[in-house]
Amino acid sequence: MCGILAVLGCIDNSQAKRSRIIELSRRLRHRGPDWSGLHCYEDCYLAHERLAIIDPTSGDQPLYNEDKTVAVTVNGEIYNHKILREKLKSHQFRTGSDCEVIAHLYEEHGEEFIDMLDGMFAFVLLDTRDKSFIAARDAIGITPLYIGWGLDGSVWFASEMKALSDDCEQFMSFPPGHIYSSKQGGLRRWYNPPWYSEQVPSTPFDPLVLRNAFEKAVVKRLMTDVPFGVLLSGGLDSSLVAAVALRHLEKSEAARQWGSQLHTFCIGLQGSPDLKAGREVADYLGTRHHEFQFTVQDGIDAIEEVIYHIETYDVTTIRASTPMFLMSRKIKSLGVKMVLSGEGSDEILGGYLYFHKAPNKKEFHEETCRKIKALHQFDCLRANKSTSAWGVEARVPFLDKEFLNVAMSIDPEWKMIKPDLGRIEKWVLRNAFDDEQRPYLPKHILYRQKEQFSDGVGYSWIDGLKDHANKHVSDTMLSNASFVFPDNTPLTKEAYYYRTIFEKFFPKSAARATVPGGPSIACSTAKAVEWDATWSKNLDPSGRAALGVHVAAYEEEKAAAAKVGSDSVDSLPKNGI
């Protein structure tokens, strides 16, 4: 990942303004510590902080077309750049950077080329011939981008809020799958897949089609000129990423540079579920496994820095980001700059434990659509900013456009959790990789129950966070929360504690509005809370809060639920076997 900052149409183009742009761009240098670049044209500035993954020697940015009339600053990876270069043979390329194709595609196709890009990206392109510009963000919002407006009429874009919040009167998160055009005046959606309408699909489940789509997604993300690895918690998603990457690594270009020994990484409290499961999968696959332990106090001490980097006060995101933030620092110390990660599977396939209570396939499918559309505010934000804080890039094969199209076209009846048919959560994915002849994973791992990252690193992590917040937030403070924080009012002491830290770094109301709110159970959307009447009394984002579904469900609330005669799901499988 890199860091980008663009300021277009500012009144002041003095040396002082240039110095200010450089100062603000420096706030993004953790994302790209390898080199800095700045392109100035009259009242427009494109800044770039580079993390060199592809073509480290010549791919510095901003990038240009042949005569430098088109300049672009990009954060991301374009996995099909070699295919696109073949279609641009009349153009002269200056670098081996995967992102240089963007400038030339714009020359060929104008603004209508974004859908041709296969990758994760956020970019700003300036056409100096008419001083027009465009900005775009990838389909799901894997790569962060913010847009802001100055009092002088300037338009700002930045990878992180901290680079523009002080200088913009208003700003917001740039919506995924959209393009901003100065010519057409505003935002429009370029990404329009069939699932976006939320209509229930009817394609029968074909395990080989799903498997092949995922394998292709992993293989294309092995594109790298630097050392890499896989984040391996031992759960289904990360284990499949590791298993597929290992199976194809030997034939990849990356293996010719770095060898075919796959490095895997895991973090947890001592004795945590993830450490045990991660080690078991690593031993089975034969990876070079790196295990990191942290204490609850280590995590608590990092909370302020985590919130500064991830730019949210969402409870679930902070809980999960902290161990990922700590692990990323360790990974970078080993010389690794890129990792594959398993985000997105639960949203696409209904893997969260609360999906056990989906009343029918229509509501199941609609919830997956809502979850995917919101990923940029939660898991994508966490995975990107927690790793980028230390100059590490996270790639997420489950959010590959083609895999997403295949998985979201499956009749959701196949995704529904049906204990009587032996189908636990994400059964379609488990079944697709259940290969008797050449097993990807042992059966008991392939059918292991879902653990959310913040739970899997050790249950006492969340309990420790709550205890810490209780010491810092009094009952009186919480009772007055609606007056202190009228927007997105925190409902728990933990949420209040995070909010006070966030407000210290980002005091503007526009910053507050970039964070979503609303009730949630075990990471559900507010709509899905309606699936079970008892959930409204236990609004906690931990997976353990899905009463009676998780083997470590909160016992007290479970007992209370039984007293009021709630529907029990105790007959569901209590583990992944």
RODO-2510 file (C-alpha; in nm, 4 decimals, decimal comma):
residues 577
     n   res          X          Y          Z
     1     m     0,0000     0,0000     0,0000
     2     c     0,1034     0,3561    -0,0666
     3     g    -0,0283     0,6905     0,0487
     4     i    -0,1750     0,9492    -0,1887
     5     l    -0,2772     1,3117    -0,1432
     6     a    -0,4181     1,5355    -0,4156
     7     v    -0,5258     1,8998    -0,3946
     8     l    -0,6903     2,0413    -0,7047
     9     g    -0,7965     2,3983    -0,7739
    10     c    -0,6538     2,5764    -0,4697
    11     i    -0,6191     2,9563    -0,4849
    12     d    -0,2768     2,9632    -0,3239
    13     n     0,0029     2,8071    -0,5295
    14     s     0,2922     2,9664    -0,3423
    15     q     0,5986     2,7914    -0,2035
    16     a     0,4246     2,7940     0,1338
    17     k     0,1368     2,5916    -0,0126
    18     r     0,3793     2,3405    -0,1616
    19     s     0,5447     2,3053     0,1786
    20     r     0,2043     2,2515     0,3379
    21     i     0,1196     1,9743     0,0871
    22     i     0,4515     1,8039     0,1639
    23     e     0,3817     1,8349     0,5373
    24     l     0,0365     1,6780     0,5013
    25     s     0,1651     1,4041     0,2723
    26     r     0,4217     1,3213     0,5399
    27     r     0,1309     1,2159     0,7618
    28     l     0,0861     0,9243     0,5208
    29     r     0,4504     0,8180     0,5125
    30     h     0,3875     0,5111     0,7306
    31     r     0,1895     0,3755     0,4330
    32     g     0,4777     0,4341     0,1911
    33     p     0,8184     0,4693     0,3559
    34     d     1,0202     0,3839     0,0419
    35     w     1,0003     0,7112    -0,1559
    36     s     0,8084     1,0386    -0,1854
    37     g     0,6935     1,2173    -0,5002
    38     l     0,5129     1,5441    -0,5766
    39     h     0,3754     1,6735    -0,9085
    40     c     0,2680     2,0388    -0,9273
    41     y     0,0808     2,1987    -1,2162
    42     e    -0,0422     2,5535    -1,1588
    43     d    -0,2964     2,5183    -0,8740
    44     c    -0,2988     2,1366    -0,8650
    45     y    -0,0823     1,9049    -0,6550
    46     l    -0,0450     1,5253    -0,6677
    47     a     0,1600     1,3772    -0,3820
    48     h     0,2657     1,0174    -0,3289
    49     e     0,4290     0,8155    -0,0501
    50     r     0,5483     0,4869    -0,1971
    51     l     0,5559     0,1324    -0,0676
    52     a     0,7487    -0,0453    -0,3435
    53     i     0,5984    -0,3894    -0,4184
    54     i     0,6170    -0,4089    -0,8006
    55     d     0,9230    -0,2726    -0,9836
    56     p     1,0925    -0,1232    -0,6741
    57     t     1,3726     0,0349    -0,8789
    58     s     1,1821     0,2437    -1,1357
    59     g     0,8175     0,2614    -1,0337
    60     d     0,8249     0,5861    -0,8341
    61     q     0,5170     0,8071    -0,8554
    62     p     0,3392     1,0139    -0,9718
    63     l     0,3268     0,8291    -1,3034
    64     y     0,2750     0,9852    -1,6476
    65     n     0,1775     0,9320    -2,0074
    66     e     0,4402     0,9788    -2,2811
    67     d     0,4460     1,3609    -2,2874
    68     k     0,3604     1,4071    -1,9174
    69     t     0,0333     1,5843    -1,9925
    70     v    -0,1450     1,3182    -1,7870
    71     a    -0,0247     1,2544    -1,4317
    72     v    -0,1611     0,9995    -1,1854
    73     t    -0,0988     0,9161    -0,8213
    74     v    -0,2089     0,5643    -0,7290
    75     n    -0,2412     0,3519    -0,4190
    76     g    -0,3012    -0,0126    -0,5015
    77     e    -0,2208    -0,3094    -0,7205
    78     i    -0,3459    -0,3784    -1,0739
    79     y    -0,3249    -0,7571    -1,1085
    80     n    -0,4050    -0,7656    -1,4813
    81     h    -0,1565    -0,4944    -1,5783
    82     k     0,0394    -0,7237    -1,8137
    83     i    -0,2773    -0,8127    -2,0074
    84     l    -0,3678    -0,4443    -2,0274
    85     r    -0,0183    -0,3531    -2,1496
    86     e    -0,0656    -0,5969    -2,4383
    87     k    -0,3694    -0,3963    -2,5446
    88     l    -0,1717    -0,0713    -2,5237
    89     k     0,1149    -0,1591    -2,7579
    90     s     0,1011     0,1781    -2,9279
    91     h     0,1935     0,3422    -2,5964
    92     q     0,5393     0,3861    -2,4537
    93     f     0,5812     0,2781    -2,0913
    94     r     0,8479     0,4393    -1,8733
    95     t     0,8410     0,1935    -1,5814
    96     g     0,7529    -0,1629    -1,4900
    97     s     0,4926    -0,0391    -1,2401
    98     d     0,1568    -0,2139    -1,2579
    99     c    -0,0141     0,1221    -1,2044
   100     e     0,1295     0,2983    -1,5099
   101     v    -0,1418     0,1432    -1,7281
   102     i    -0,3931     0,3841    -1,5721
   103     a    -0,2448     0,6898    -1,7469
   104     h    -0,2440     0,5141    -2,0847
   105     l    -0,5905     0,3615    -2,0448
   106     y    -0,7212     0,7118    -1,9802
   107     e    -0,5595     0,8299    -2,3059
   108     e    -0,7298     0,5470    -2,4962
   109     h    -1,0715     0,5365    -2,3325
   110     g    -1,1247     0,8616    -2,1452
   111     e    -1,3063     0,8146    -1,8155
   112     e    -1,4694     0,4858    -1,9123
   113     f    -1,1859     0,2463    -1,8314
   114     i    -1,2181     0,1821    -1,4575
   115     d    -1,4045    -0,1467    -1,4958
   116     m    -1,1123    -0,2794    -1,7013
   117     l    -0,8907    -0,2714    -1,3917
   118     d    -0,8658    -0,5942    -1,1931
   119     g    -0,7238    -0,5087    -0,8551
   120     m    -0,7471    -0,2900    -0,5482
   121     f    -0,6863     0,0780    -0,6009
   122     a    -0,7521     0,4410    -0,5256
   123     f    -0,6145     0,6994    -0,7628
   124     v    -0,6330     1,0612    -0,8745
   125     l    -0,5559     1,1501    -1,2373
   126     l    -0,4891     1,5024    -1,3648
   127     d    -0,5181     1,5898    -1,7348
   128     t    -0,3198     1,9106    -1,7720
   129     r    -0,4469     1,9636    -2,1277
   130     d    -0,7803     2,0905    -1,9986
   131     k    -0,7093     2,0855    -1,6216
   132     s    -0,9733     1,8198    -1,5676
   133     f    -0,9304     1,5410    -1,3161
   134     i    -1,0842     1,2128    -1,2061
   135     a    -1,0571     1,0070    -0,8884
   136     a    -1,1710     0,6483    -0,8435
   137     r    -1,1842     0,3755    -0,5811
   138     d    -1,1932    -0,0016    -0,6260
   139     a    -1,5162    -0,1994    -0,6357
   140     i    -1,5438    -0,2950    -0,2675
   141     g    -1,3280    -0,0279    -0,1064
   142     i    -1,0319    -0,2475    -0,0128
   143     t    -0,8114     0,0585    -0,0619
   144     p    -0,9074     0,3618     0,1503
   145     l    -0,9833     0,7024     0,0026
   146     y    -1,1345     1,0238     0,1382
   147     i    -1,2647     1,3293    -0,0440
   148     g    -1,2805     1,6809     0,0997
   149     w    -1,3572     2,0406     0,0037
   150     g    -1,1699     2,3542     0,1019
   151     l    -1,3196     2,6985     0,1603
   152     d    -1,1281     2,8222    -0,1457
   153     g    -1,3170     2,5805    -0,3729
   154     s    -1,0392     2,3235    -0,3829
   155     v    -1,1128     1,9505    -0,3976
   156     w    -0,8970     1,7160    -0,1894
   157     f    -0,8346     1,3421    -0,1983
   158     a    -0,6303     1,1404     0,0503
   159     s    -0,5665     0,7796     0,1491
   160     e    -0,6350     0,8642     0,5118
   161     m    -0,8464     1,1261     0,6828
   162     k    -0,5526     1,2650     0,8813
   163     a    -0,4007     1,4157     0,5651
   164     l    -0,6988     1,6387     0,4818
   165     s    -0,9127     1,6798     0,7955
   166     d    -0,7329     1,9918     0,9187
   167     d    -0,7475     2,1777     0,5862
   168     c    -1,0939     2,0849     0,4579
   169     e    -1,4203     2,2412     0,5619
   170     q    -1,6081     1,9205     0,4800
   171     f    -1,4896     1,5696     0,3954
   172     m    -1,6195     1,2157     0,3761
   173     s    -1,5216     0,8620     0,2883
   174     f    -1,5053     0,8231    -0,0907
   175     p    -1,7673     0,5590    -0,1801
   176     p    -1,6352     0,2259    -0,3179
   177     g    -1,6955     0,1464    -0,6834
   178     h    -1,7350     0,5159    -0,7688
   179     i    -1,5569     0,7707    -0,9853
   180     y    -1,5412     1,1466    -0,9292
   181     s    -1,5211     1,3508    -1,2475
   182     s    -1,4521     1,7239    -1,2573
   183     k    -1,5957     1,7322    -1,6098
   184     q    -1,9236     1,5659    -1,5180
   185     g    -1,9384     1,7306    -1,1776
   186     g    -1,9584     1,4806    -0,8977
   187     l    -1,9658     1,1107    -0,8133
   188     r    -2,1109     0,8244    -1,0129
   189     r    -2,0931     0,4494    -0,9646
   190     w    -1,8783     0,2600    -1,2143
   191     y    -1,9192    -0,0815    -1,0449
   192     n    -2,2609    -0,2313    -1,1200
   193     p    -2,2521    -0,6114    -1,0675
   194     p    -2,5715    -0,8193    -1,0763
   195     w    -2,5730    -0,8758    -0,6980
   196     y    -2,5801    -0,5028    -0,6231
   197     s    -2,9576    -0,4893    -0,6780
   198     e    -2,9953    -0,7538    -0,4005
   199     q    -3,2273    -0,9661    -0,6151
   200     v    -3,2108    -1,3310    -0,5114
   201     p    -2,9974    -1,5324    -0,7587
   202     s    -3,0864    -1,8825    -0,8789
   203     t    -2,7630    -2,0394    -1,0101
   204     p    -2,7132    -2,3903    -0,8649
   205     f    -2,4030    -2,4432    -0,6524
   206     d    -2,1122    -2,5941    -0,8451
   207     p    -1,8201    -2,6714    -0,6095
   208     l    -1,5588    -2,6804    -0,8856
   209     v    -1,6619    -2,3437    -1,0277
   210     l    -1,6359    -2,1846    -0,6824
   211     r    -1,3033    -2,3568    -0,6127
   212     n    -1,1497    -2,2546    -0,9445
   213     a    -1,2594    -1,8933    -0,9018
   214     f    -1,0955    -1,8744    -0,5610
   215     e    -0,7751    -2,0436    -0,6745
   216     k    -0,7420    -1,7896    -0,9566
   217     a    -0,8007    -1,5080    -0,7077
   218     v    -0,5163    -1,6301    -0,4876
   219     v    -0,2754    -1,6968    -0,7740
   220     k    -0,3071    -1,3477    -0,9240
   221     r    -0,2238    -1,2017    -0,5798
   222     l     0,1123    -1,3792    -0,5763
   223     m     0,2325    -1,0982    -0,8057
   224     t     0,5197    -0,9405    -0,6105
   225     d     0,8815    -0,8303    -0,6341
   226     v     0,9286    -0,8331    -0,2543
   227     p     0,9073    -1,0967     0,0249
   228     f     0,5535    -1,1909     0,1280
   229     g     0,3527    -1,4257     0,3492
   230     v     0,0038    -1,5253     0,4629
   231     l    -0,1826    -1,4243     0,7792
   232     l    -0,2852    -1,7605     0,9263
   233     s    -0,5243    -1,7744     1,2222
   234     g    -0,6096    -2,1386     1,1625
   235     g    -0,9717    -2,0606     1,0760
   236     l    -1,1274    -2,1716     0,7500
   237     d    -1,0635    -1,8576     0,5468
   238     s    -0,6982    -1,7934     0,6289
   239     s    -0,6220    -2,1667     0,6115
   240     l    -0,7640    -2,1930     0,2607
   241     v    -0,5692    -1,8855     0,1486
   242     a    -0,2492    -2,0459     0,2807
   243     a    -0,3282    -2,3897     0,1346
   244     v    -0,4051    -2,2527    -0,2126
   245     a    -0,1090    -2,0136    -0,2117
   246     l     0,1265    -2,2973    -0,1170
   247     r    -0,0152    -2,5269    -0,3857
   248     h     0,0547    -2,2695    -0,6587
   249     l     0,3608    -2,0939    -0,5197
   250     e     0,6210    -2,3186    -0,6817
   251     k     0,5081    -2,2249    -1,0345
   252     s     0,4784    -1,8531    -0,9627
   253     e     0,7219    -1,5758    -1,0528
   254     a     0,7474    -1,4946    -0,6824
   255     a     0,9007    -1,8372    -0,6168
   256     r     1,1753    -1,7706    -0,8693
   257     q     1,2760    -1,4639    -0,6702
   258     w     1,2064    -1,5704    -0,3122
   259     g     1,1829    -1,9509    -0,3172
   260     s     0,8841    -2,1783    -0,2596
   261     q     0,8906    -2,1745     0,1225
   262     l     0,5678    -2,0029     0,2309
   263     h     0,5862    -1,7876     0,5431
   264     t     0,2764    -1,7689     0,7653
   265     f     0,2019    -1,5414     1,0600
   266     c    -0,0303    -1,5645     1,3597
   267     i    -0,0889    -1,3616     1,6765
   268     g    -0,2746    -1,4283     1,9982
   269     l    -0,2710    -1,4234     2,3741
   270     q    -0,0955    -1,7154     2,5365
   271     g    -0,3083    -2,0278     2,4876
   272     s    -0,5509    -1,8578     2,2468
   273     p    -0,7617    -2,0527     1,9913
   274     d    -0,5845    -1,8879     1,6964
   275     l    -0,2320    -1,9745     1,8103
   276     k    -0,3214    -2,3392     1,8551
   277     a    -0,5176    -2,3663     1,5286
   278     g    -0,2646    -2,1634     1,3302
   279     r     0,0210    -2,3874     1,4406
   280     e    -0,1783    -2,6987     1,3515
   281     v    -0,2507    -2,5750     0,9971
   282     a     0,1067    -2,4564     0,9473
   283     d     0,2399    -2,7961     1,0537
   284     y     0,0007    -2,9708     0,8149
   285     l     0,0962    -2,7464     0,5213
   286     g     0,4657    -2,7321     0,6074
   287     t     0,4955    -2,3523     0,6097
   288     r     0,7612    -2,1466     0,7840
   289     h     0,5365    -2,0328     1,0665
   290     h     0,5921    -1,7240     1,2806
   291     e     0,3922    -1,7080     1,6034
   292     f     0,3583    -1,3830     1,7971
   293     q     0,2160    -1,3530     2,1472
   294     f     0,0906    -1,0352     2,3083
   295     t    -0,0597    -0,9531     2,6466
   296     v    -0,3818    -0,7701     2,7192
   297     q    -0,1695    -0,4832     2,8517
   298     d     0,0311    -0,4707     2,5268
   299     g    -0,2957    -0,4246     2,3409
   300     i    -0,4350    -0,1657     2,5795
   301     d    -0,1129     0,0359     2,5584
   302     a    -0,1473     0,0459     2,1773
   303     i    -0,5162     0,1505     2,1641
   304     e    -0,4545     0,5241     2,1152
   305     e    -0,2082     0,4632     1,8315
   306     v    -0,4435     0,2097     1,6747
   307     i    -0,7354     0,4551     1,6715
   308     y    -0,5108     0,7256     1,5217
   309     h    -0,4134     0,4919     1,2390
   310     i    -0,7438     0,3186     1,1624
   311     e    -0,9532     0,6359     1,2026
   312     t    -1,2656     0,4867     1,3552
   313     y    -1,4382     0,4471     1,6904
   314     d    -1,6270     0,1326     1,5892
   315     v    -1,5904    -0,1186     1,8731
   316     t    -1,5507    -0,4360     1,6659
   317     t    -1,2966    -0,2769     1,4347
   318     i    -1,0798    -0,1518     1,7202
   319     r    -1,0950    -0,4866     1,9012
   320     a    -0,9746    -0,6709     1,5908
   321     s    -0,7359    -0,4029     1,4626
   322     t    -0,5189    -0,3940     1,7731
   323     p    -0,3698    -0,7455     1,7492
   324     m    -0,3409    -0,7043     1,3707
   325     f    -0,1566    -0,3742     1,4242
   326     l     0,0853    -0,5398     1,6684
   327     m     0,1401    -0,8364     1,4375
   328     s     0,2091    -0,6105     1,1373
   329     r     0,4936    -0,4438     1,3230
   330     k     0,6518    -0,7837     1,3869
   331     i     0,5988    -0,8884     1,0254
   332     k     0,7695    -0,5744     0,8939
   333     s     1,0643    -0,6379     1,1267
   334     l     1,1180    -0,9681     0,9433
   335     g     1,1547    -0,7862     0,6105
   336     v     0,8112    -0,8827     0,4755
   337     k     0,6159    -0,6125     0,2883
   338     m     0,3091    -0,7949     0,1586
   339     v     0,0649    -1,0463     0,3104
   340     l    -0,2429    -1,2328     0,1922
   341     s    -0,5403    -1,2238     0,4272
   342     g    -0,8839    -1,3858     0,4520
   343     e    -1,1223    -1,0903     0,4822
   344     g    -1,4537    -1,0954     0,2937
   345     s    -1,5519    -1,4616     0,3088
   346     d    -1,7962    -1,4217     0,5974
   347     e    -1,9785    -1,1360     0,4278
   348     i    -2,0061    -1,3123     0,0923
   349     l    -2,0993    -1,6576     0,2227
   350     g    -2,2885    -1,5751     0,5413
   351     g    -2,0186    -1,7003     0,7738
   352     y    -2,0993    -1,5020     1,0868
   353     l    -2,2725    -1,7030     1,3542
   354     y    -2,5831    -1,4850     1,3540
   355     f    -2,6624    -1,6162     1,0037
   356     h    -2,7866    -1,9316     1,1814
   357     k    -3,1009    -1,7291     1,2538
   358     a    -3,1664    -1,6069     0,8983
   359     p    -3,5401    -1,6749     0,8485
   360     n    -3,5241    -1,7466     0,4744
   361     k    -3,2925    -1,7326     0,1739
   362     k    -3,4138    -1,3882     0,0659
   363     e    -3,3185    -1,2267     0,3953
   364     f    -2,9965    -1,4280     0,4047
   365     h    -2,8952    -1,2988     0,0612
   366     e    -2,9961    -0,9393     0,1308
   367     e    -2,7886    -0,9412     0,4493
   368     t    -2,4808    -1,0651     0,2596
   369     c    -2,5298    -0,7821     0,0096
   370     r    -2,5581    -0,5257     0,2895
   371     k    -2,2460    -0,6648     0,4554
   372     i    -2,0395    -0,6508     0,1357
   373     k    -2,1483    -0,2942     0,0660
   374     a    -2,0335    -0,1922     0,4156
   375     l    -1,6982    -0,3751     0,4119
   376     h    -1,5030    -0,0570     0,3395
   377     q    -1,6143     0,0798     0,6770
   378     f    -1,5170    -0,2288     0,8757
   379     d    -1,2986    -0,5249     0,7742
   380     c    -1,1395    -0,3617     0,4687
   381     l    -1,0586    -0,0540     0,6735
   382     r    -0,9085    -0,2710     0,9492
   383     a    -0,7037    -0,4956     0,7212
   384     n    -0,5656    -0,2054     0,5199
   385     k    -0,4888     0,0509     0,7877
   386     s    -0,3654    -0,1905     1,0574
   387     t    -0,1032    -0,3275     0,8198
   388     s    -0,0277    -0,0014     0,6387
   389     a     0,0556     0,1576     0,9738
   390     w     0,3847    -0,0335     0,9487
   391     g     0,4362    -0,0260     0,5706
   392     v     0,2862    -0,3692     0,5021
   393     e     0,0357    -0,4354     0,2223
   394     a    -0,2598    -0,6714     0,2786
   395     r    -0,4229    -0,8431    -0,0207
   396     v    -0,7624    -1,0083     0,0080
   397     p    -0,8398    -1,2808    -0,2499
   398     f    -1,1977    -1,3384    -0,1277
   399     l    -1,2807    -0,9871    -0,2534
   400     d    -1,1626    -1,0625    -0,6050
   401     k    -1,4229    -0,9276    -0,8500
   402     e    -1,4619    -1,2545    -1,0401
   403     f    -1,4818    -1,4686    -0,7254
   404     l    -1,7387    -1,2276    -0,5878
   405     n    -1,9485    -1,2585    -0,9044
   406     v    -1,9381    -1,6386    -0,8863
   407     a    -2,0116    -1,6621    -0,5134
   408     m    -2,2923    -1,4055    -0,5190
   409     s    -2,4649    -1,5730    -0,8145
   410     i    -2,5206    -1,8960    -0,6153
   411     d    -2,8778    -1,9620    -0,5067
   412     p    -2,8602    -1,8624    -0,1353
   413     e    -3,0573    -2,1754    -0,0449
   414     w    -2,7173    -2,3505    -0,0732
   415     k    -2,5572    -2,1024     0,1688
   416     m    -2,8292    -2,1372     0,4344
   417     i    -2,7216    -2,3063     0,7583
   418     k    -2,9126    -2,6358     0,7797
   419     p    -2,8055    -2,8683     1,0631
   420     d    -3,0448    -3,1430     0,9495
   421     l    -2,8501    -3,1589     0,6201
   422     g    -2,5113    -3,1295     0,7906
   423     r    -2,4573    -2,7763     0,6615
   424     i    -2,2805    -2,5376     0,8976
   425     e    -2,1870    -2,1787     0,8127
   426     k    -1,9968    -2,1367     0,4832
   427     w    -2,0786    -2,4928     0,3851
   428     v    -2,0443    -2,4160     0,0130
   429     l    -1,6823    -2,3067     0,0574
   430     r    -1,5987    -2,6034     0,2804
   431     n    -1,7577    -2,8415     0,0338
   432     a    -1,5777    -2,6839    -0,2638
   433     f    -1,2406    -2,7577    -0,1023
   434     d    -1,3323    -3,0971     0,0460
   435     d    -1,1080    -3,2977    -0,1869
   436     e    -1,0606    -3,6604    -0,0839
   437     q    -0,7851    -3,7297    -0,3398
   438     r    -0,5716    -3,4193    -0,2772
   439     p    -0,6884    -3,2670     0,0524
   440     y    -0,6289    -2,8970     0,0960
   441     l    -0,6841    -2,9202     0,4716
   442     p    -0,7674    -3,1849     0,7340
   443     k    -1,1427    -3,2368     0,7763
   444     h    -1,1622    -3,1006     1,1314
   445     i    -0,9982    -2,7754     1,0196
   446     l    -1,2048    -2,7524     0,7026
   447     y    -1,5149    -2,7722     0,9237
   448     r    -1,3926    -2,5640     1,2183
   449     q    -1,6499    -2,3180     1,3578
   450     k    -1,6101    -1,9496     1,2862
   451     e    -1,4044    -1,7376     1,5271
   452     q    -1,4038    -1,3609     1,4792
   453     f    -1,0475    -1,2311     1,4810
   454     s    -1,0969    -1,0336     1,8043
   455     d    -1,2314    -1,3510     1,9725
   456     g    -0,9827    -1,5956     1,8232
   457     v    -0,6751    -1,4121     1,9527
   458     g    -0,8016    -1,4975     2,3040
   459     y    -1,1368    -1,4437     2,4744
   460     s    -0,9739    -1,2544     2,7640
   461     w    -0,8701    -0,9826     2,5145
   462     i    -1,2234    -0,8465     2,4874
   463     d    -1,2903    -0,8969     2,8568
   464     g    -0,9684    -0,7064     2,9335
   465     l    -1,0728    -0,4183     2,7092
   466     k    -1,4100    -0,3931     2,8835
   467     d    -1,2460    -0,3948     3,2274
   468     h    -1,0044    -0,1216     3,1204
   469     a    -1,2866     0,0945     2,9844
   470     n    -1,4880     0,0450     3,3039
   471     k    -1,2002     0,1949     3,5033
   472     h    -1,1844     0,5045     3,2810
   473     v    -1,5529     0,5727     3,2149
   474     s    -1,7845     0,6314     3,5089
   475     d    -2,1562     0,5569     3,5228
   476     t    -2,2245     0,9314     3,5205
   477     m    -2,0150     0,9812     3,2080
   478     l    -2,2081     0,7094     3,0267
   479     s    -2,5462     0,8418     3,1431
   480     n    -2,4586     1,1811     2,9914
   481     a    -2,3227     1,0320     2,6701
   482     s    -2,6176     1,1527     2,4611
   483     f    -2,5368     1,5128     2,5525
   484     v    -2,1614     1,4845     2,5026
   485     f    -2,1920     1,2771     2,1844
   486     p    -2,5362     1,3453     2,0321
   487     d    -2,4348     1,1845     1,7020
   488     n    -2,3731     0,8082     1,7117
   489     t    -2,4046     0,8112     2,0904
   490     p    -2,1901     0,5391     2,2548
   491     l    -2,4041     0,2874     2,4447
   492     t    -2,1295     0,1118     2,6433
   493     k    -1,8296     0,2256     2,8447
   494     e    -1,5980     0,0576     2,5966
   495     a    -1,7541     0,2522     2,3081
   496     y    -1,7381     0,5754     2,5109
   497     y    -1,3683     0,5205     2,5842
   498     y    -1,2839     0,4710     2,2152
   499     r    -1,4930     0,7705     2,1164
   500     t    -1,3038     1,0074     2,3481
   501     i    -0,9726     0,8978     2,1936
   502     f    -1,1081     0,9367     1,8393
   503     e    -1,2405     1,2883     1,9124
   504     k    -0,8974     1,3911     2,0421
   505     f    -0,7402     1,3094     1,7049
   506     f    -1,0347     1,3960     1,4793
   507     p    -1,2553     1,6606     1,6444
   508     k    -1,4549     1,7737     1,3401
   509     s    -1,8148     1,6638     1,2888
   510     a    -1,7268     1,5458     0,9372
   511     a    -1,4798     1,2969     1,0887
   512     r    -1,7457     1,1678     1,3250
   513     a    -1,9815     1,1073     1,0317
   514     t    -1,7361     0,8756     0,8520
   515     v    -1,8027     0,6064     1,1146
   516     p    -2,1271     0,4050     1,0846
   517     g    -2,3516     0,3411     1,3838
   518     g    -2,6579     0,1383     1,4779
   519     p    -2,7280    -0,1781     1,6751
   520     s    -2,5363    -0,4989     1,5982
   521     i    -2,5201    -0,8558     1,7206
   522     a    -2,2064    -1,0589     1,6466
   523     c    -2,1177    -0,8181     1,3595
   524     s    -2,4651    -0,8103     1,2034
   525     t    -2,6244    -0,5119     1,0349
   526     a    -2,9023    -0,3377     1,2240
   527     k    -3,1616    -0,5076     1,0024
   528     a    -3,0464    -0,8585     1,1011
   529     v    -3,0866    -0,7816     1,4727
   530     e    -3,4603    -0,8242     1,4042
   531     w    -3,4060    -1,1961     1,3333
   532     d    -3,4085    -1,2845     1,7047
   533     a    -3,5987    -1,0959     1,9744
   534     t    -3,3405    -1,1790     2,2430
   535     w    -3,0568    -1,0135     2,0505
   536     s    -3,1806    -0,6616     2,1225
   537     k    -3,0976    -0,7295     2,4902
   538     n    -2,7410    -0,8406     2,4127
   539     l    -2,6030    -0,5990     2,1564
   540     d    -2,2365    -0,6969     2,1477
   541     p    -2,0323    -0,7382     1,8292
   542     s    -1,8415    -1,0417     1,9581
   543     g    -1,9263    -1,3732     1,7927
   544     r    -1,9869    -1,5165     2,1396
   545     a    -2,2942    -1,2972     2,1646
   546     a    -2,4793    -1,5160     1,9109
   547     l    -2,6559    -1,6953     2,1914
   548     g    -2,6572    -2,0728     2,1823
   549     v    -2,4736    -2,0824     1,8512
   550     h    -2,1111    -2,0405     1,9539
   551     v    -1,9614    -2,3014     2,1844
   552     a    -1,8328    -2,0216     2,4081
   553     a    -2,1556    -1,8188     2,4059
   554     y    -2,2078    -1,5884     2,6997
   555     e    -2,3524    -1,8228     2,9606
   556     e    -2,5382    -1,5609     3,1601
   557     e    -2,7311    -1,4242     2,8643
   558     k    -2,7919    -1,7755     2,7344
   559     a    -2,9530    -1,8707     3,0627
   560     a    -3,1630    -1,5549     3,0566
   561     a    -3,2721    -1,6317     2,7023
   562     a    -3,3847    -1,9770     2,8102
   563     k    -3,5992    -1,8277     3,0890
   564     v    -3,7969    -1,6121     2,8511
   565     g    -3,8575    -1,9097     2,6244
   566     s    -3,6581    -1,7886     2,3307
   567     d    -3,6024    -2,0143     2,0342
   568     s    -3,2990    -2,2233     2,1133
   569     v    -3,0457    -2,3290     1,8587
   570     d    -2,8618    -2,5580     2,0993
   571     s    -2,9291    -2,8431     1,8588
   572     l    -2,6902    -2,6838     1,6084
   573     p    -2,3382    -2,8266     1,5715
   574     k    -2,1214    -2,7065     1,8604
   575     n    -1,7981    -2,7315     1,6685
   576     g    -1,6766    -2,7496     1,3138
   577     i    -1,6521    -3,1311     1,2933
***
